[in-house]
Amino acid sequence: MAIFVLSDLHLDERANARLFKDERQGERLARLFEVLARTRDARLVLLGDTFDFTSMLPPDRGLERFADELAFPLEVMPCRGLPALLEAVERSNPNAFQALRHITGAIPVSIAVGNHDWLLGEAGADAALEQAGLHVELIRDASFELAGRRVVLEHGHRFDPSNAHPHGAGEQLTRALYQAVIPYLRHHGARSQVRMDPDRLVALRPQERALELLERWLEPEVFRRLLSAFLRLLAANRELPRPLQSLVAHAPLSLVRSKLAATEQAWKNAAHTAVKALQHTRHTHQLETDADVVVLGHTHVLDWAVTDVRGRERLYVNLGTWTERAADGLSHTDTSLPLLALDDAHGLRVELRDLDWDGGVLELFAPDSTAPQRPAELRT
């Protein structure tokens, strides 16, 4: 059996800002799926956040007040259901969506429910996907037995408190950013002699650097008013962290930065939980403790850790994301397109590949010495 795993595609619509660009990522996805469709005994797992529905949904309340405070015209988008959201994703991503249709008709495909596409876990999601031509199995997590070793896969957002449940703080921040802040930036424009790219704002990791970017783009007084209105919008949706609620009007930037920085610990927390479970040093209901390989997504941070447990090597992988990541306002973006390939033809073999440009193996886990070496390129 050959299992191929992708995570965090974030297929969205062409609106205020974009994480997935169909002309690049969609074209590469289509070429990959052509190869997988011809691969014997293959299956594909999309490990959560395949779609970015949360960026396409408005905050439940407070948008009108946000627009009034900043004195700009804002079209409040209706709250659409899953069929309409899928149609919008297809219109904006014809390459990727057609590739998904093709691969789901060629090999078994499972889609894990993530925090940005939690609507896939609601009643009627299977029918909506079928109507869209996507014949998939919806899952929360998955486990496989390969060469006598247990592989566990899940999106991993339940290790991140702000995104563990629908309508949480992380989702409200995403909705407010896409449906309020970015429309304002497009309306107002940048300060004189400065170039502004709203796509860069949603691609930033760590997220606290978004404040630095907004300070660079906007005049000081405009930045202060925008930040105040943004915090009030989060408070209106009851998902602003309690320590900030009383500071909405005059929150010190240092405090806001510290709260945003804390969210960036999610990838470390997930890795710590996974590695401790693999080592059997922590009894946890969160992860199976008999796993040999644990694979997560969600944090957009590529991670790979091998640990030895009484002479048996075990592996933790985080698959990062197919969206471009930016470290600051000016540097080149990280355009890596991670693919995890697992097979048991000659003992367990796990490869982490980057499909950007020519591709190539980033990491290899082959604990069975009989596993033969293979060419390092996966031509797509």
TAJOHU-V445936 format. One record per residue. N is the residue number from 1. RES is the residue in one small letter. SS is DSSP state (A for helix, B for strand, O for the rest). PHI is phi in whole degrees, 0 to 359 (none if undefined). D_LAST is the distance of its C-alpha to the last C-alpha in Angstrom with 1 decimal. Layout:
# TAJOHU-V445936
[[N:RES:SS:PHI:D_LAST] [N:RES:SS:PHI:D_LAST]]
This chain:
# TAJOHU-V445936
[[1:m:O:none:20.3] [2:a:B:240:16.9] [3:i:B:246:16.8] [4:f:B:245:14.0] [5:v:B:232:15.5] [6:l:B:238:14.8] [7:s:O:221:17.9] [8:d:O:57:19.5] [9:l:O:289:17.3] [10:h:O:57:20.7] [11:l:B:296:20.1] [12:d:O:227:23.3] [13:e:O:243:25.1] [14:r:O:280:25.5] [15:a:O:222:29.0] [16:n:O:285:30.6] [17:a:O:203:27.7] [18:r:O:226:24.0] [19:l:O:260:21.7] [20:f:O:255:18.6] [21:k:O:250:17.6] [22:d:A:297:16.0] [23:e:A:292:15.3] [24:r:A:247:12.9] [25:q:A:297:12.2] [26:g:A:295:12.4] [27:e:A:293:10.0] [28:r:A:292:7.2] [29:l:A:297:8.7] [30:a:A:298:8.7] [31:r:A:292:5.1] [32:l:A:298:5.1] [33:f:A:294:8.5] [34:e:A:298:7.9] [35:v:A:291:6.7] [36:l:A:296:9.6] [37:a:A:297:11.9] [38:r:O:261:12.0] [39:t:O:272:12.6] [40:r:O:291:16.4] [41:d:O:54:18.6] [42:a:B:257:16.0] [43:r:B:217:17.0] [44:l:B:241:15.7] [45:v:B:240:18.1] [46:l:B:262:18.0] [47:l:O:269:20.6] [48:g:O:97:22.7] [49:d:O:52:22.9] [50:t:O:298:20.2] [51:f:B:243:22.5] [52:d:O:250:24.9] [53:f:O:290:28.0] [54:t:A:297:30.5] [55:s:A:288:29.7] [56:m:A:263:30.5] [57:l:O:250:33.9] [58:p:O:282:37.0] [59:p:O:303:39.3] [60:d:O:295:42.0] [61:r:O:206:44.8] [62:g:O:96:45.8] [63:l:A:294:43.6] [64:e:A:297:46.7] [65:r:A:295:48.6] [66:f:A:303:45.7] [67:a:A:294:45.7] [68:d:A:295:49.5] [69:e:A:300:49.6] [70:l:A:261:47.4] [71:a:O:53:48.9] [72:f:O:219:45.8] [73:p:O:284:44.8] [74:l:O:229:42.2] [75:e:O:276:40.9] [76:v:O:277:40.7] [77:m:O:288:37.8] [78:p:O:291:38.8] [79:c:O:276:37.6] [80:r:O:270:35.2] [81:g:O:275:34.5] [82:l:A:301:31.2] [83:p:A:302:30.8] [84:a:A:292:31.4] [85:l:A:296:29.1] [86:l:A:297:26.2] [87:e:A:298:27.1] [88:a:A:294:27.0] [89:v:A:297:23.6] [90:e:A:297:22.3] [91:r:A:300:24.1] [92:s:A:273:22.5] [93:n:O:225:18.9] [94:p:A:298:18.4] [95:n:A:297:14.5] [96:a:A:293:14.3] [97:f:A:291:17.4] [98:q:A:293:16.4] [99:a:A:296:13.1] [100:l:A:297:15.5] [101:r:A:301:17.9] [102:h:A:296:15.5] [103:i:A:289:14.4] [104:t:A:288:18.0] [105:g:O:267:19.2] [106:a:O:251:16.9] [107:i:O:221:17.3] [108:p:B:296:19.7] [109:v:B:231:18.9] [110:s:B:245:21.3] [111:i:B:242:21.9] [112:a:B:279:24.2] [113:v:O:282:26.7] [114:g:O:252:26.6] [115:n:O:280:29.2] [116:h:O:274:27.6] [117:d:O:232:27.2] [118:w:A:297:30.3] [119:l:A:299:31.2] [120:l:A:292:28.9] [121:g:A:268:31.6] [122:e:O:270:34.4] [123:a:O:300:36.0] [124:g:O:91:34.4] [125:a:A:295:30.9] [126:d:A:301:29.7] [127:a:A:294:31.4] [128:a:A:296:29.9] [129:l:A:293:26.3] [130:e:A:300:27.2] [131:q:A:297:28.7] [132:a:O:278:25.6] [133:g:O:87:23.7] [134:l:O:252:22.0] [135:h:O:260:23.1] [136:v:O:230:22.8] [137:e:B:259:25.0] [138:l:B:270:26.4] [139:i:B:224:27.3] [140:r:O:268:28.9] [141:d:B:204:27.5] [142:a:B:211:26.3] [143:s:B:221:27.1] [144:f:B:225:26.0] [145:e:B:254:27.6] [146:l:B:233:25.3] [147:a:O:53:27.1] [148:g:O:76:30.3] [149:r:B:238:29.0] [150:r:B:264:28.8] [151:v:B:246:25.8] [152:v:B:243:26.7] [153:l:B:232:24.4] [154:e:B:201:25.7] [155:h:O:294:25.2] [156:g:O:102:28.1] [157:h:A:290:29.9] [158:r:A:288:33.1] [159:f:A:270:33.6] [160:d:O:241:33.8] [161:p:A:306:37.2] [162:s:A:286:36.6] [163:n:A:234:33.6] [164:a:O:291:34.7] [165:h:O:226:36.2] [166:p:O:304:35.7] [167:h:O:70:37.7] [168:g:O:284:38.0] [169:a:A:299:38.3] [170:g:A:297:34.6] [171:e:A:293:34.0] [172:q:A:296:37.1] [173:l:A:296:36.0] [174:t:A:298:32.6] [175:r:A:301:34.5] [176:a:A:294:37.0] [177:l:A:296:34.6] [178:y:A:285:32.6] [179:q:A:265:35.6] [180:a:A:232:38.3] [181:v:A:296:37.5] [182:i:A:293:34.7] [183:p:A:302:36.6] [184:y:A:296:39.5] [185:l:A:299:37.6] [186:r:A:294:36.4] [187:h:A:288:40.0] [188:h:A:283:41.7] [189:g:O:82:39.4] [190:a:O:274:39.5] [191:r:O:295:42.6] [192:s:O:301:43.5] [193:q:O:69:41.4] [194:v:O:231:38.5] [195:r:O:265:35.1] [196:m:O:239:33.8] [197:d:O:229:30.3] [198:p:A:301:30.5] [199:d:A:300:26.7] [200:r:A:295:27.4] [201:l:A:298:30.0] [202:v:A:281:27.9] [203:a:A:271:25.2] [204:l:B:293:27.8] [205:r:O:218:28.0] [206:p:O:291:30.7] [207:q:O:289:32.1] [208:e:O:295:35.6] [209:r:A:288:34.4] [210:a:A:300:34.3] [211:l:A:296:38.1] [212:e:A:298:37.9] [213:l:A:292:35.6] [214:l:A:296:38.0] [215:e:A:297:40.9] [216:r:A:288:39.3] [217:w:A:283:38.6] [218:l:O:246:42.0] [219:e:O:297:45.7] [220:p:A:308:47.3] [221:e:A:291:49.3] [222:v:A:295:46.5] [223:f:A:299:44.3] [224:r:A:297:47.2] [225:r:A:292:47.7] [226:l:A:296:44.0] [227:l:A:298:43.8] [228:s:A:297:47.1] [229:a:A:294:46.0] [230:f:A:295:42.6] [231:l:A:295:44.4] [232:r:A:295:46.9] [233:l:A:296:44.2] [234:l:A:296:42.7] [235:a:A:295:46.3] [236:a:A:297:46.9] [237:n:O:263:44.1] [238:r:O:58:45.8] [239:e:O:234:42.7] [240:l:O:283:43.8] [241:p:O:308:44.5] [242:r:A:308:48.3] [243:p:A:299:49.0] [244:l:A:267:47.8] [245:q:A:300:49.5] [246:s:O:280:52.9] [247:l:O:247:51.4] [248:v:O:305:49.6] [249:a:O:289:51.8] [250:h:O:224:51.9] [251:a:O:292:49.2] [252:p:O:297:49.0] [253:l:A:300:45.6] [254:s:A:298:45.7] [255:l:A:289:46.0] [256:v:A:299:43.2] [257:r:A:298:40.9] [258:s:A:295:42.0] [259:k:A:291:41.2] [260:l:A:293:37.7] [261:a:A:298:37.2] [262:a:A:297:38.1] [263:t:A:293:35.2] [264:e:O:282:32.9] [265:q:O:279:34.3] [266:a:A:302:32.3] [267:w:A:291:29.5] [268:k:A:289:32.2] [269:n:A:296:34.1] [270:a:A:297:31.2] [271:a:A:297:30.4] [272:h:A:298:34.1] [273:t:A:298:34.5] [274:a:A:294:31.5] [275:v:A:294:32.6] [276:k:A:296:36.2] [277:a:A:294:35.3] [278:l:A:297:33.4] [279:q:A:279:36.4] [280:h:O:60:38.8] [281:t:O:270:40.9] [282:r:O:225:40.9] [283:h:O:279:41.8] [284:t:O:223:39.8] [285:h:O:279:39.3] [286:q:O:280:36.1] [287:l:O:221:33.9] [288:e:O:295:34.2] [289:t:O:271:35.9] [290:d:O:257:34.9] [291:a:O:281:31.2] [292:d:O:261:29.5] [293:v:B:224:26.3] [294:v:B:241:26.4] [295:v:B:237:23.4] [296:l:B:235:24.1] [297:g:O:234:22.7] [298:h:O:79:24.9] [299:t:O:277:25.9] [300:h:O:67:22.7] [301:v:O:245:23.5] [302:l:B:297:21.2] [303:d:B:213:23.6] [304:w:B:208:23.8] [305:a:B:221:27.2] [306:v:B:252:28.4] [307:t:B:231:32.0] [308:d:B:256:34.3] [309:v:B:239:36.7] [310:r:O:51:39.3] [311:g:O:83:37.1] [312:r:B:245:34.2] [313:e:B:283:31.1] [314:r:B:229:29.6] [315:l:B:228:26.6] [316:y:B:243:26.2] [317:v:B:230:22.9] [318:n:B:246:22.4] [319:l:B:274:19.0] [320:g:O:64:19.7] [321:t:O:206:18.2] [322:w:O:267:15.4] [323:t:O:274:18.2] [324:e:O:287:19.1] [325:r:B:244:22.1] [326:a:B:241:25.0] [327:a:O:274:27.6] [328:d:O:200:30.2] [329:g:O:279:31.0] [330:l:O:233:29.9] [331:s:O:290:27.4] [332:h:O:297:23.7] [333:t:O:278:21.6] [334:d:B:280:19.4] [335:t:O:254:15.9] [336:s:O:297:14.2] [337:l:O:236:11.8] [338:p:B:284:13.0] [339:l:B:228:11.9] [340:l:B:256:14.5] [341:a:B:240:14.2] [342:l:B:235:17.6] [343:d:B:209:18.8] [344:d:O:233:22.3] [345:a:O:297:21.9] [346:h:O:224:24.0] [347:g:O:90:25.3] [348:l:O:296:23.5] [349:r:B:222:20.4] [350:v:B:235:18.9] [351:e:B:238:16.0] [352:l:B:255:15.2] [353:r:B:245:11.9] [354:d:B:248:11.2] [355:l:O:270:7.7] [356:d:O:293:9.7] [357:w:O:57:9.1] [358:d:O:273:8.1] [359:g:O:74:8.4] [360:g:O:144:11.1] [361:v:B:277:13.8] [362:l:B:273:16.4] [363:e:B:215:18.8] [364:l:B:222:19.6] [365:f:B:235:22.3] [366:a:O:223:23.5] [367:p:O:292:27.2] [368:d:O:270:27.8] [369:s:O:297:28.5] [370:t:O:280:27.5] [371:a:O:294:23.8] [372:p:O:284:22.3] [373:q:O:286:19.9] [374:r:O:229:16.4] [375:p:O:303:13.9] [376:a:O:277:12.8] [377:e:O:254:9.2] [378:l:O:244:6.3] [379:r:O:285:3.8] [380:t:O:233:0.0]]
